[in-house]
Amino acid sequence: MESSSQIKNHTLNLQGQWKRESALPSRLFFPVSWFSAIVATQGSVGKGWPSMLGRTLEQKAVWTYRLASIAATVEAFFLFIFGLDLSTRQTWLFFVFGMPATFVMYGTDRWLIGRYVSPILPALAALDAGRTPELPTAYRAWVQSLNLSTLTLIRVLTVHAPSILLPISLLCGLANLFAGLDLKWWQFVVLWFFWPITAVPHAILEYFLIDRISQPLLMRLDPHVRTHALRSLTPATMLETLQMAAGRELAEPRVVRIPTAVQLAGMFLFVSLVPMFALGASVYLKIAVGRLAAVGAWITLLIGINAVVSIAVVALSSMRVHRSMQELLDEMARVQAGDLSGQWSPHSTDEFLDLDKGFNQMLAGLREREQIKDTFGRFVSREVADAILEGRVPLAGEQREVTIFFQDLRGFTTMSERMQPAELLRVLNRFFTEVVAAIESEGGVVKQFTGDGVMALFGAPVPHADDPARAVRAALGLVERLVGLNVRLSAEGTPTLRVGVGIHTGDVVAGRIGPDTRVEYGVVGDPVNLASRIEGLTKEVQATILVSRVTADRLGDEFAFGRTAVLPVKGKQQPVEVVEILGRAGQDATQLAVAAGMASA
C-alpha cells in the first residue's frame, strides 16, 4: 500500500506525464487561456475543482471531440459545395434551417462523453485526495479507460452523424414546405452519403487521440489493479457493448474486445468498400438527374478524401502496432539481460491484451523461480541451487565420492551454561556466518547445523575434481576467519571460540531422502559416520584440523602436514589413520594453535 504522500506525488507526476505524453493534442485543441489555467492549477492537488485529474480527462475528451468535429466540418463543407449543387439562396436557407441540428448533435455527443468518463472519475477523485482508490473503483476506472477509445469509435460511427443528419433532413423538409428551399429527393440521398464519408475520418482522428490521452491514466491505475485485472478481465458481449456505447454503466466492468481480424475487416469496410459505394451511387444519381457539370470535381473530391483517410488509417495503425511491439521487444531484452523487475502493458483490447497477460504471467513465473532459487540459496550455495533447478543434479540417488566436513565448537556446553540464551544465539549466528562463508567460498554445501557444529559436503550435489582440497581450504579459511571474530568478541567481553574440524573422503549414496511430504537432499554411508568420528578425535589429540589418510593422499603438496596417528574409532573394528593439517605449505601454524586454544598468540 502506498502512503498518502506517495500517492499525492504520483498524482502530480501523472499530471506532468499527461502534459508530456498528450502534448500534441493539448497544443492542438486547448485554447491558450484555458490550457494555461489548467497547467497552473495542476501544481496544487485538491484546490479548485473537486477532481483535477477527472476534470482534465473530461475536458481533453471534449476538446478532442471538438477538434475532430472541426476537421469533419471542413470536409463536409467541400462535400456540401460540390455534392448538393445548391443555388446561393438555397445555401443560405439550408444553413439557417440546419443550424439547430448542430446543437442536437453536440448535446448528444457531449452527454455520451460525460457518460463514458463518469466511471473513471471516482478513482481519480481518490487519487486527487491522496488516497488509494478501493479495488472495485480502481478496476472499473481501469477497464473504462481501456474501453474509452473503442466506445468513442462506436459513438462517432453510429450516433454522431445520424444525430445531425436526421434533424437536418427534418428541418430541410420543413424548409421545403414553408420557405421554398426546394431540395430534391436525390439531394437528400447525397446528403446521407455524407454519413460514412465524414464519420470515418472523424472517428479515426478522435479514436487515436483518445487512445493517446488514456495511456497515462492506465499507467497510473496499473499498480492498483494490475494483478486483479490480469485474472478478472471479462470480454463484453455484443449487447453489452451496445449498452456501453449508449452510455449505460454495466453492473460489472467488461472489456470491449476488438480482435485484429475485426479491425482489418473494419478498415476494408470503411476505407475501401463504403467510399467506393458512396462514390458510385452518388455519381450515378448525379448522372441520372442530369447534374453533369460538377461530376468531375465531385469524383476528384471523394477520391482525394478517401486517399487521405486510407493513408491516415494505415499510418496511425502501423505506428500503434509498432509502438506496442517495440515495447515488448525492449522488455524482452531487459528480461534476457536478467532484469525481471518490469512488466509490459500495451493497454490494448486486441490480441496484444492476450500477449500482455501471457508475457506478464511468464515474467511472474520467472520472478517466482528466482525467488525459489534465492530461497534455496539460503540452504545451499547459489551454484548448487542453479545446478539443481536446471536439472544438472540427479536427485533419485547415485553412488559418488564425496568429502565430508564436520566442525564442532570446543567448550560449548560450558559456554551455554554461562550465557543468556539470546546472547548465546547471537554469538552462534555470528559464528555460523563465518563458517558458511568459508565453506561456500570453496563450493561446499552446508548440509545441516548440528547444534554448535556444521556438517558440509564437498562433491555433492555438484562434484569438483579437487573436492578434498576444497574441504581443507574451507577449514583453513574458517580458522583464519575465527581469529578475526575472536578479536571482536574479546573486545565486547564475550568468551572467544575454539573449533575442531574432521574431514574424510569416501563413496556414499547421494540423493533425495525422506517421504514426499518432507524431502531433503542428503548422503548416506559409512564415510559420513567416520568423518564425524574423526572430528571427535581432534579433542583427544589436541588438533584443530584432522583428515583421514584417504583424504590426505588426495591433497598433494598444497598443504603442510603435522602429526600422523593410527587411532581406534568408536563403531569401527579397525583403527583409522589420521593426519593433522597445520596450514598451507610454507605457512606459519600459529593461527591454528590460537584458534584451537592450544597456544597464545
C-alpha distance (Angstrom), angle and dihedral (degrees) to the residues before:
residue distance angle dihedral
M1 . . .
E2 3.78 . .
S3 3.77 122.9 .
S4 3.79 120.3 -118.7
S5 3.77 92.2 -107.2
Q6 3.81 91.5 50.3
I7 3.78 91.4 49.6
K8 3.79 91.2 48.1
N9 3.78 90.7 50.4
H10 3.80 89.7 48.4
T11 3.79 89.1 51.7
L12 3.78 91.8 52.9
N13 3.78 90.3 45.5
L14 3.80 89.9 51.7
Q15 3.76 91.7 51.8
G16 3.78 89.6 51.6
Q17 3.79 89.1 47.0
W18 3.81 90.2 52.1
K19 3.79 88.8 53.6
R20 3.80 90.7 51.4
E21 3.80 101.8 39.7
S22 3.79 95.4 38.3
A23 3.80 94.4 41.4
L24 3.81 94.8 118.7
P25 3.83 95.9 52.7
S26 3.79 90.4 41.9
R27 3.79 93.9 53.8
L28 3.77 90.7 45.6
F29 3.76 104.0 47.9
F30 3.80 108.3 20.4
P31 3.81 116.0 89.1
V32 3.78 109.2 -127.7
S33 3.80 95.4 -114.1
W34 3.82 94.5 48.2
F35 3.77 94.0 44.0
S36 3.82 92.0 48.8
A37 3.78 90.6 49.9
I38 3.79 92.5 50.0
V39 3.80 94.0 47.8
A40 3.80 90.8 46.9
T41 3.80 92.6 53.3
Q42 3.81 94.3 44.9
G43 3.77 90.1 78.7
S44 3.79 91.9 70.1
V45 3.78 116.3 53.0
G46 3.77 115.0 -155.6
K47 3.79 96.0 25.2
G48 3.79 123.4 105.3
W49 3.77 111.2 0.4
P50 3.83 118.4 37.0
S51 3.83 91.3 -120.5
M52 3.78 114.6 24.6
L53 3.79 94.6 -176.5
G54 3.79 92.6 44.7
R55 3.79 94.3 48.8
T56 3.81 91.0 46.0
L57 3.80 91.1 50.9
E58 3.81 93.1 49.7
Q59 3.79 92.7 45.8
K60 3.78 92.1 50.5
A61 3.81 90.6 49.2
V62 3.83 91.0 50.8
W63 3.79 94.4 45.9
T64 3.79 90.3 47.1
Y65 3.79 87.6 55.1
R66 3.81 90.7 48.9
L67 3.79 92.6 49.8
A68 3.80 92.5 50.0
S69 3.82 90.2 45.0
I70 3.81 91.1 53.4
A71 3.81 90.0 52.3
A72 3.81 90.4 48.6
T73 3.83 90.8 47.3
V74 3.80 91.7 54.5
E75 3.79 89.2 50.2
A76 3.83 91.6 46.8
F77 3.81 90.7 50.9
F78 3.80 92.6 60.7
L79 3.78 90.9 42.5
F80 3.80 88.3 51.3
I81 3.81 93.3 50.5
F82 3.80 96.4 46.9
G83 3.80 99.9 30.1
L84 3.82 108.2 47.3
D85 3.83 100.0 39.1
L86 3.81 93.4 -146.0
S87 3.77 127.3 175.8
T88 3.80 120.3 -123.2
R89 3.83 91.6 -99.9
Q90 3.80 91.8 48.4
T91 3.81 90.5 49.1
W92 3.82 92.6 54.8
L93 3.80 93.1 45.4
F94 3.81 90.6 47.3
F95 3.82 92.6 54.4
V96 3.81 93.8 43.6
F97 3.79 94.5 51.0
G98 3.80 95.1 35.0
M99 3.81 97.3 50.9
P100 3.85 95.5 84.7
A101 3.82 88.6 58.8
T102 3.81 90.2 67.4
F103 3.80 89.9 61.8
V104 3.80 90.0 52.9
M105 3.81 90.1 50.7
Y106 3.81 94.1 46.4
G107 3.80 93.7 46.0
T108 3.80 92.1 50.4
D109 3.81 93.9 47.5
R110 3.78 93.4 43.4
W111 3.80 92.1 51.6
L112 3.82 92.1 49.7
I113 3.81 92.3 47.6
G114 3.80 89.1 53.4
R115 3.80 90.2 49.4
Y116 3.81 91.9 49.7
V117 3.80 92.6 50.7
S118 3.83 98.2 41.7
P119 3.87 97.1 81.8
I120 3.82 88.7 56.7
L121 3.80 97.3 50.7
P122 3.87 100.4 76.3
A123 3.81 91.7 57.6
L124 3.80 91.4 47.1
A125 3.80 90.6 48.6
A126 3.82 89.4 55.2
L127 3.80 91.1 49.5
D128 3.81 90.4 48.7
A129 3.81 89.4 53.1
G130 3.82 91.7 51.0
R131 3.80 93.8 -109.0
T132 3.78 131.1 127.3
P133 3.82 107.3 -115.0
E134 3.79 116.2 -123.4
L135 3.79 113.7 -99.8
P136 3.85 97.1 -110.5
T137 3.82 90.5 48.7
A138 3.80 94.0 46.2
Y139 3.81 92.6 44.5
R140 3.82 92.9 51.0
A141 3.81 89.7 49.2
W142 3.81 91.4 48.2
V143 3.80 93.8 50.2
Q144 3.81 92.5 45.1
S145 3.81 90.3 50.0
L146 3.79 88.1 51.8
N147 3.83 89.9 51.1
L148 3.80 96.0 42.8
S149 3.81 98.9 93.8
T150 3.82 92.8 42.9
L151 3.81 93.1 50.0
T152 3.80 88.1 48.6
L153 3.81 90.6 53.6
I154 3.80 91.9 50.3
R155 3.81 91.9 46.7
V156 3.80 94.6 52.9
L157 3.82 94.8 44.9
T158 3.81 96.9 44.9
V159 3.82 109.2 23.1
H160 3.78 111.0 20.4
A161 3.83 100.4 62.8
P162 3.84 97.0 40.3
S163 3.80 90.3 48.1
I164 3.83 88.7 66.0
L165 3.80 102.3 27.5
L166 3.80 94.7 53.2
P167 3.83 96.5 52.7
I168 3.83 90.9 40.3
S169 3.80 89.7 54.3
L170 3.79 91.9 49.1
L171 3.81 93.6 45.9
C172 3.80 92.4 46.5
G173 3.79 88.5 50.5
L174 3.80 88.9 55.2
A175 3.81 89.2 46.5
N176 3.80 88.8 54.3
L177 3.82 90.0 54.6
F178 3.79 100.9 41.0
A179 3.84 108.9 19.8
G180 3.78 104.2 33.0
L181 3.81 96.6 -114.9
D182 3.81 88.4 153.6
L183 3.85 98.9 -160.5
K184 3.81 111.7 174.6
W185 3.78 125.0 -133.9
W186 3.80 93.1 -107.5
Q187 3.82 90.1 54.9
F188 3.81 89.7 56.6
V189 3.83 88.7 50.9
V190 3.82 92.3 49.8
L191 3.80 88.6 47.0
W192 3.81 89.9 59.5
F193 3.80 89.7 49.5
F194 3.80 84.2 69.0
W195 3.83 87.5 72.7
P196 3.84 99.1 77.1
I197 3.80 94.4 27.5
T198 3.82 95.0 56.4
A199 3.82 100.5 26.7
V200 3.80 96.3 58.7
P201 3.85 97.3 58.6
H202 3.80 89.6 41.6
A203 3.81 91.8 50.4
I204 3.81 93.2 47.1
L205 3.80 94.1 49.6
E206 3.80 94.9 45.7
Y207 3.82 92.9 43.0
F208 3.80 95.0 56.4
L209 3.81 94.3 41.3
I210 3.82 92.1 50.7
D211 3.80 89.5 46.9
R212 3.81 89.3 53.9
I213 3.81 92.1 48.1
S214 3.82 93.8 49.4
Q215 3.83 96.7 51.4
P216 3.85 97.5 79.0
L217 3.80 89.7 45.5
L218 3.81 91.5 53.0
M219 3.80 89.8 48.2
R220 3.81 90.1 52.2
L221 3.80 92.7 50.5
D222 3.82 94.3 43.2
P223 3.83 96.9 87.9
H224 3.80 91.0 53.5
V225 3.82 98.4 49.2
R226 3.80 109.7 13.6
T227 3.82 99.7 107.6
H228 3.80 92.9 40.5
A229 3.80 93.0 45.1
L230 3.81 95.0 54.2
R231 3.82 89.5 55.1
S232 3.80 99.8 38.8
L233 3.81 108.1 40.2
T234 3.80 108.3 132.7
P235 3.83 120.4 -173.7
A236 3.78 118.0 -127.3
T237 3.79 120.7 -117.6
M238 3.79 120.6 -125.9
L239 3.82 90.6 -99.9
E240 3.81 92.3 49.0
T241 3.81 90.3 48.4
L242 3.81 90.8 53.5
Q243 3.81 90.6 47.0
M244 3.82 91.3 52.4
A245 3.80 91.3 45.9
A246 3.81 87.6 53.5
G247 3.80 90.1 56.2
R248 3.79 99.7 -99.5
E249 3.81 118.4 140.9
L250 3.81 112.2 -138.9
A251 3.79 122.9 -135.4
E252 3.82 90.5 -119.4
P253 3.82 123.9 30.3
R254 3.79 114.6 -103.9
V255 3.80 130.0 -170.6
V256 3.80 117.7 -129.8
R257 3.79 100.7 -135.4
I258 3.81 118.0 -157.0
P259 3.82 109.3 -175.1
T260 3.77 119.3 -150.2
A261 3.81 91.2 -109.2
V262 3.80 90.3 57.6
Q263 3.81 90.9 47.5
L264 3.80 91.9 51.9
A265 3.79 91.3 46.5
G266 3.80 89.6 50.0
M267 3.79 91.4 50.4
F268 3.80 90.9 51.5
L269 3.79 92.0 46.5
F270 3.80 99.1 47.3
V271 3.80 100.3 29.6
S272 3.79 99.8 40.7
L273 3.79 117.5 8.7
V274 3.82 101.5 40.8
P275 3.85 95.7 44.2
M276 3.80 89.9 48.2
F277 3.79 90.5 51.4
A278 3.82 92.0 46.5
L279 3.80 91.2 48.9
G280 3.77 94.8 47.8
A281 3.80 96.6 42.5
S282 3.80 95.1 45.8
V283 3.81 93.2 47.3
Y284 3.80 89.9 48.8
L285 3.80 90.3 51.9
K286 3.80 92.5 49.5
I287 3.78 91.3 49.6
A288 3.81 91.7 45.3
V289 3.81 93.1 54.4
G290 3.78 93.7 41.3
R291 3.82 98.2 -109.3
L292 3.80 96.2 140.5
A293 3.80 100.7 140.1
A294 3.81 97.1 82.3
V295 3.82 99.7 29.2
G296 3.81 93.2 103.9
A297 3.79 93.7 51.2
W298 3.81 90.0 45.0
I299 3.80 92.9 52.9
T300 3.80 91.6 46.1
L301 3.80 91.5 50.3
L302 3.82 94.6 49.9
I303 3.80 92.6 46.5
G304 3.81 90.8 48.8
I305 3.80 92.9 49.3
N306 3.80 91.7 47.6
A307 3.82 91.2 49.4
V308 3.80 92.4 51.5
V309 3.81 92.1 46.7
S310 3.82 92.1 47.9
I311 3.81 92.6 50.8
A312 3.81 91.3 46.7
V313 3.82 93.6 49.6
V314 3.80 93.6 48.2
A315 3.81 93.6 44.3
L316 3.82 96.9 46.1
S317 3.80 94.2 42.4
S318 3.80 91.7 47.9
M319 3.80 91.6 48.9
R320 3.79 91.2 51.1
V321 3.82 93.9 48.9
H322 3.82 90.9 44.1
R323 3.80 91.1 50.9
S324 3.80 93.0 51.8
M325 3.80 93.3 44.6
Q326 3.80 92.5 47.2
E327 3.81 90.3 50.7
L328 3.81 89.2 51.0
L329 3.81 92.3 48.7
D330 3.81 90.9 48.3
E331 3.80 91.2 50.4
M332 3.82 90.9 47.6
A333 3.81 89.4 51.9
R334 3.81 89.8 53.1
V335 3.82 90.4 49.9
Q336 3.80 90.8 49.8
A337 3.80 88.1 51.8
G338 3.81 89.2 55.2
D339 3.81 99.0 -102.3
L340 3.82 106.9 132.8
S341 3.79 96.7 163.1
G342 3.81 98.8 95.3
Q343 3.77 136.0 70.4
W344 3.79 136.2 -151.5
S345 3.80 118.1 -120.2
P346 3.82 114.0 175.3
H347 3.83 90.7 168.8
S348 3.79 93.6 -146.7
T349 3.81 133.4 135.3
D350 3.81 97.2 -143.2
E351 3.81 128.8 76.1
F352 3.80 88.8 -55.9
L353 3.81 86.0 74.2
D354 3.82 89.3 60.4
L355 3.81 90.3 45.7
D356 3.80 87.5 49.7
K357 3.79 91.9 54.5
G358 3.81 94.6 43.5
F359 3.80 95.6 45.4
N360 3.79 94.8 47.9
Q361 3.81 92.1 45.7
M362 3.80 87.5 52.5
L363 3.80 89.3 48.6
A364 3.81 90.3 49.7
G365 3.80 89.0 50.8
L366 3.80 91.0 51.7
R367 3.81 90.5 49.0
E368 3.80 89.7 49.6
R369 3.80 89.8 49.5
E370 3.79 90.3 50.9
Q371 3.79 89.8 48.3
I372 3.80 90.3 51.3
K373 3.79 89.1 48.0
D374 3.80 90.8 49.8
T375 3.80 91.2 47.1
F376 3.79 90.8 46.4
G377 3.79 87.1 49.5
R378 3.79 88.9 64.5
F379 3.80 87.9 66.1
V380 3.80 99.8 35.0
S381 3.77 133.9 16.8
R382 3.79 119.2 -81.1
E383 3.80 89.5 -111.9
V384 3.79 91.2 56.3
A385 3.80 92.9 43.6
D386 3.82 90.4 53.3
A387 3.80 91.4 48.1
I388 3.81 94.2 50.6
L389 3.82 95.6 43.8
E390 3.81 91.1 47.5
G391 3.82 91.0 53.1
R392 3.81 96.2 -114.1
V393 3.81 92.2 124.2
P394 3.83 120.4 69.3
L395 3.79 109.1 -135.1
A396 3.82 98.7 -177.0
G397 3.82 92.3 82.7
E398 3.79 134.4 -85.4
Q399 3.77 138.9 178.6
R400 3.78 114.6 -112.3
E401 3.79 141.2 151.4
V402 3.78 111.4 -96.6
T403 3.80 133.6 176.3
I404 3.80 110.6 -136.0
F405 3.80 120.7 -152.1
F406 3.83 122.6 -161.1
Q407 3.80 123.8 -177.2
D408 3.80 129.9 -176.3
L409 3.82 135.7 -177.7
R410 3.77 117.1 -121.8
G411 3.80 117.1 -128.3
F412 3.79 93.9 6.7
T413 3.80 94.0 143.8
T414 3.80 92.1 55.7
M415 3.79 91.1 45.4
S416 3.81 92.6 51.2
E417 3.81 90.7 52.7
R418 3.80 92.9 53.3
M419 3.82 100.7 42.8
Q420 3.78 132.4 67.8
P421 3.84 112.6 -107.4
A422 3.80 94.3 -115.4
E423 3.80 92.4 49.0
L424 3.81 91.4 45.9
L425 3.79 91.3 51.7
R426 3.80 91.1 48.6
V427 3.82 91.5 53.3
L428 3.80 91.9 45.8
N429 3.79 92.5 52.1
R430 3.80 91.2 50.0
F431 3.80 88.9 49.8
F432 3.81 94.0 47.6
T433 3.79 89.8 49.8
E434 3.79 88.3 62.4
V435 3.82 92.5 43.0
V436 3.80 94.1 51.7
A437 3.80 92.3 45.2
A438 3.82 91.1 52.3
I439 3.83 93.1 48.3
E440 3.80 97.7 43.6
S441 3.80 92.4 45.8
E442 3.83 86.1 67.1
G443 3.82 95.6 44.3
G444 3.78 96.2 -99.9
V445 3.80 127.0 143.3
V446 3.79 122.6 -131.1
K447 3.79 101.1 -134.4
Q448 3.77 98.5 -176.3
F449 3.78 145.7 -23.2
T450 3.82 112.3 -116.6
G451 3.78 101.2 -159.7
D452 3.79 99.2 -86.7
G453 3.79 96.2 6.5
V454 3.76 145.0 54.4
M455 3.78 136.2 -128.4
A456 3.80 113.6 -154.1
L457 3.79 135.5 178.3
F458 3.79 129.6 -142.2
G459 3.80 112.2 -168.4
A460 3.79 99.4 25.0
P461 2.90 131.9 118.3
V462 3.85 88.9 -4.4
P463 3.83 114.0 32.6
H464 3.79 125.8 -148.2
A465 3.80 129.6 -170.3
D466 3.82 92.0 -121.8
D467 3.81 102.4 40.5
P468 3.86 94.9 137.4
A469 3.82 90.4 53.2
R470 3.81 90.4 46.1
A471 3.80 90.5 54.6
V472 3.81 92.6 50.8
R473 3.81 91.7 46.1
A474 3.80 88.3 51.9
A475 3.83 90.4 51.9
L476 3.81 91.5 49.9
G477 3.80 90.1 45.9
L478 3.81 89.3 52.9
V479 3.80 90.6 52.7
E480 3.80 91.1 51.2
R481 3.79 91.8 48.1
L482 3.80 91.3 46.9
V483 3.81 92.0 58.2
G484 3.81 90.1 59.2
L485 3.81 93.0 44.1
N486 3.80 91.5 50.8
V487 3.80 90.4 53.0
R488 3.81 89.7 55.7
L489 3.80 93.6 44.0
S490 3.78 91.9 49.4
A491 3.80 90.9 51.5
E492 3.83 88.2 53.9
G493 3.79 92.6 50.5
T494 3.82 92.4 -110.0
P495 3.84 121.3 136.5
T496 3.79 113.4 -99.4
L497 3.80 122.4 -116.2
R498 3.81 131.6 -118.3
V499 3.80 126.2 -165.9
G500 3.76 143.5 -165.6
V501 3.81 125.2 -158.9
G502 3.80 128.8 -162.5
I503 3.80 122.3 -169.3
H504 3.81 130.8 -173.8
T505 3.83 134.5 169.0
G506 3.79 124.3 -147.7
D507 3.80 148.3 125.6
V508 3.80 115.1 -72.1
V509 3.80 137.3 165.1
A510 3.83 108.8 -106.8
G511 3.78 126.6 -169.1
R512 3.77 147.1 80.1
I513 3.78 113.7 -17.9
G514 3.80 126.6 -171.1
P515 3.83 139.7 34.7
D516 3.80 122.4 -54.5
T517 3.79 90.8 -96.2
R518 3.80 94.6 52.7
V519 3.80 115.2 28.8
E520 3.79 131.1 164.8
Y521 3.77 136.8 166.5
G522 3.78 113.3 -109.3
V523 3.80 148.6 143.6
V524 3.80 129.7 -115.5
G525 3.80 128.8 -164.2
D526 3.78 147.0 87.4
P527 3.86 93.6 -79.2
V528 3.82 88.4 68.4
N529 3.80 92.5 57.2
L530 3.79 91.9 43.3
A531 3.82 92.6 52.8
S532 3.81 88.8 52.9
R533 3.81 91.0 50.0
I534 3.82 91.5 49.6
E535 3.80 89.4 53.7
G536 3.81 87.7 54.1
L537 3.80 90.2 52.6
T538 3.81 90.5 62.9
K539 3.80 88.4 76.6
E540 3.82 92.6 52.3
V541 3.80 96.2 49.3
Q542 3.84 94.1 33.7
A543 3.82 93.6 -123.4
T544 3.79 129.4 142.5
I545 3.82 99.2 -149.3
L546 3.80 124.8 25.1
V547 3.79 125.4 176.5
S548 3.78 130.4 -174.8
R549 3.80 120.1 -108.2
V550 3.83 87.9 -110.6
T551 3.79 90.0 59.4
A552 3.81 94.5 41.1
D553 3.81 91.2 55.3
R554 3.83 89.1 59.5
L555 3.82 96.7 51.1
G556 3.80 102.6 76.1
D557 3.80 119.0 -163.4
E558 3.80 98.1 -42.8
F559 3.81 93.9 101.8
A560 3.80 138.0 50.7
F561 3.81 113.0 -120.4
G562 3.78 125.7 -150.0
R563 3.78 132.0 -176.5
T564 3.79 122.8 -3.6
A565 3.81 122.8 -152.1
V566 3.78 139.9 171.8
L567 3.78 106.6 -140.5
P568 3.78 135.9 175.1
V569 3.76 114.9 -110.4
K570 3.79 126.0 -153.6
G571 3.80 110.5 -107.2
K572 3.83 94.5 18.8
Q573 3.79 124.3 97.7
Q574 3.80 93.6 -156.2
P575 3.81 122.2 57.4
V576 3.80 118.8 -113.7
E577 3.76 126.8 -127.8
V578 3.80 112.7 -133.1
V579 3.81 131.3 -174.8
E580 3.79 127.1 -152.4
I581 3.82 118.1 -129.5
L582 3.79 112.1 -144.1
G583 3.78 98.5 178.6
R584 3.76 141.5 -78.7
A585 3.78 116.5 -30.0
G586 3.82 109.1 -77.4
Q587 3.84 93.6 12.6
D588 3.82 123.3 127.8
A589 3.83 108.9 -111.7
T590 3.82 94.2 -145.2
Q591 3.80 93.5 103.9
L592 3.79 90.9 58.3
A593 3.78 91.1 53.4
V594 3.79 92.2 47.7
A595 3.79 92.7 50.5
A596 3.79 92.8 47.4
G597 3.79 92.1 48.1
M598 3.78 91.4 -121.7
A599 3.82 97.3 121.3
S600 3.75 139.8 9.8
A601 3.81 123.0 -102.0
